Amino acid sequence: MKKSKLVCMAIPLVSMFFVGCTPIDMSNLGIGEQQEESTAEVSEVETSDATGASSEADSVADTTDSSVNDSEFYYEQLKENEKKEVDLGNDGKQDTLLFEFKDTTCKMKINEQVIDVEIYADGDIVFGGADALFVHKTGADYLILENYGDAYYGTVTLYKWDNGSMKELDKLDDYMRVDSNYDEKTDSSTYCIYADKIVLAKRYDIFGSWIGTKNYTYGDDGFATEEKTEKLRSIITGSDGGLILKKDVTFTDESGDAPKTAKAGETIYPCEIKQNVMGFNSKSGEFLGYLPFEPDENGVFYSSNGVNEQDLFENNLHVG
């Protein structure tokens, strides 16, 4: 369930609290733009349901980017208030899934089991949303629930059908979403869920607003990843993510080579993030190195080597 809303262009930004609100087109926010692993060129905040797997007949079984060829694999986004019959556990009996949404209350019902899904609301006004994704693989059935506030990122919870009920395996609650690709030609989105992995996205508001993605495995041990670095893209669809420097900077890297520099007036492009550093490319695609970041003394913006981001970049736009 997704709602269009008033979006805040935040300068300044305090974590996820925004000032200076102005209405903008939500389709300009790039929630579901996959990077090198996808042929999709553009994406947007899903203000309508991701329909890449709207029914079992139309479900996605894309293993082109997967090392596992599971002929039974498919996933499906469950529609609100619409029952789905499926054989959970392959026992020959039909089970009922119902993603129920009423006013400001959301529940995931599996037969007689009920999972309460938190909905962000202020009184009767819903300013967040939730989605339910059913995933079938050979020998296993999973349920992925995601709920989020007005920043479009929130919590992702993984369940597995086990001995007659959905058992919670893992929960990631650090401004996360399941990543997706938007197809402009069909005006539909496809979640990045595969037989052997899932791509999870996380929101960052450092030197602007960005989406970082990692590949995770999912199974009995929950979500797991060995990737230390997240790939970055701008949260604004169509933006190349370039940041124009106000000051000269010197990058650090791990190669042992002489550090690279960039001059005031040049444009650099965030490409990855890990721990407390952000990596940048040049306009030609050359990797320049990393700039460290830390919250400034007021906890409003971030600084790099003692320089506040407002003094470092001309166009570090924070988006609500």
Secondary structure, 3 states (H helix, E strand, C coil): CCCCCCCEECCCEECCEECCECCCCHHHECCCCCCCCCCCCCCCCCCCCCCCCCCCCCCECCCCCCCCCCCCCEEEECCECCCEEECHHHCCCCEEEEEEEECCEEEEEECCEEEEECCCEECCEECCEEEEEEEEECCEEEEEEEEECCCCCEEEEEEEEECCEEEEEEEEEEEEEECEEEECCCCEEEECECCCCEEEEEEECCCCCEEEEEEEEEECCEEECCCCCEEEEECECCCCCCEEECCCEECECCCCCCCCEECCCCEEEEEEEECCEEEEECCCCCEEEEEECEECCCCCCEEECCEEHHHHECCCCCEC
